[in-house]
Amino acid sequence: MFPLSTGMAVLAGLSLGVLGMLWAFYERRERRGGAAARPSAHHCVRCDAVYGAPRAGADTPCPRCGHLNRALRF
């Protein structure tokens, strides 16, 4: 059987490896798609509706009243 310190070192190494692989996966996914692939949220200043649009950055018309609104920035 392994000593406790060796088991803890193996567990810590495996945890760091899994976190590193998750980080690399999400970084690669972010670079491939970028912000253009992500839907954006919009808030209509005229009728107070909140709605989503397929592309970020563009002014999109409100589905309720047709007013052009910019995407929300968080």
HUGI-V284522 format. One record per residue. N is the residue number from 1. RES is the residue in one small letter. OMEGA is omega in degrees with one decimal (NA if undefined). D_FIRST is the distance of its C-alpha to the first C-alpha in Angstrom with 1 decimal. Layout:
n=N res=RES omega=OMEGA d_first=D_FIRST
n=N res=RES omega=OMEGA d_first=D_FIRST
This chain:
n=1 res=m omega=-179.3 d_first=0.0
n=2 res=f omega=171.6 d_first=3.8
n=3 res=p omega=-176.4 d_first=6.7
n=4 res=l omega=-178.2 d_first=9.2
n=5 res=s omega=178.2 d_first=11.7
n=6 res=t omega=178.1 d_first=10.1
n=7 res=g omega=177.8 d_first=9.5
n=8 res=m omega=178.7 d_first=13.1
n=9 res=a omega=178.0 d_first=14.4
n=10 res=v omega=178.8 d_first=13.4
n=11 res=l omega=178.0 d_first=14.9
n=12 res=a omega=178.5 d_first=17.9
n=13 res=g omega=177.8 d_first=18.5
n=14 res=l omega=178.4 d_first=18.5
n=15 res=s omega=177.8 d_first=20.8
n=16 res=l omega=177.6 d_first=23.1
n=17 res=g omega=178.7 d_first=23.3
n=18 res=v omega=178.0 d_first=24.4
n=19 res=l omega=177.6 d_first=26.9
n=20 res=g omega=179.2 d_first=28.2
n=21 res=m omega=176.5 d_first=28.8
n=22 res=l omega=178.4 d_first=30.6
n=23 res=w omega=-179.4 d_first=32.7
n=24 res=a omega=179.6 d_first=33.7
n=25 res=f omega=-177.3 d_first=34.6
n=26 res=y omega=174.7 d_first=36.8
n=27 res=e omega=-179.9 d_first=38.4
n=28 res=r omega=178.5 d_first=39.3
n=29 res=r omega=179.4 d_first=40.7
n=30 res=e omega=-179.1 d_first=42.7
n=31 res=r omega=179.3 d_first=44.2
n=32 res=r omega=-176.4 d_first=45.2
n=33 res=g omega=-178.0 d_first=46.9
n=34 res=g omega=-177.9 d_first=47.9
n=35 res=a omega=-177.8 d_first=49.8
n=36 res=a omega=-178.4 d_first=52.5
n=37 res=a omega=-177.7 d_first=50.1
n=38 res=r omega=176.0 d_first=49.4
n=39 res=p omega=-178.9 d_first=51.9
n=40 res=s omega=178.8 d_first=53.6
n=41 res=a omega=-179.7 d_first=54.9
n=42 res=h omega=175.8 d_first=58.5
n=43 res=h omega=-179.5 d_first=60.6
n=44 res=c omega=-179.8 d_first=64.3
n=45 res=v omega=-178.9 d_first=66.4
n=46 res=r omega=-174.8 d_first=69.4
n=47 res=c omega=175.7 d_first=68.1
n=48 res=d omega=177.8 d_first=64.7
n=49 res=a omega=173.5 d_first=62.7
n=50 res=v omega=-176.9 d_first=59.1
n=51 res=y omega=-179.9 d_first=58.3
n=52 res=g omega=177.5 d_first=56.1
n=53 res=a omega=-176.4 d_first=57.2
n=54 res=p omega=-179.3 d_first=55.5
n=55 res=r omega=180.0 d_first=55.9
n=56 res=a omega=172.6 d_first=55.5
n=57 res=g omega=-176.8 d_first=58.2
n=58 res=a omega=172.1 d_first=61.3
n=59 res=d omega=-178.4 d_first=63.7
n=60 res=t omega=179.8 d_first=63.6
n=61 res=p omega=176.9 d_first=66.1
n=62 res=c omega=179.1 d_first=65.3
n=63 res=p omega=-178.5 d_first=65.3
n=64 res=r omega=-174.3 d_first=67.3
n=65 res=c omega=177.0 d_first=70.1
n=66 res=g omega=180.0 d_first=69.8
n=67 res=h omega=178.4 d_first=69.5
n=68 res=l omega=-178.4 d_first=67.6
n=69 res=n omega=175.2 d_first=64.5
n=70 res=r omega=-180.0 d_first=62.0
n=71 res=a omega=175.4 d_first=58.2
n=72 res=l omega=176.3 d_first=56.4
n=73 res=r omega=-178.6 d_first=54.4
n=74 res=f omega=NA d_first=51.4
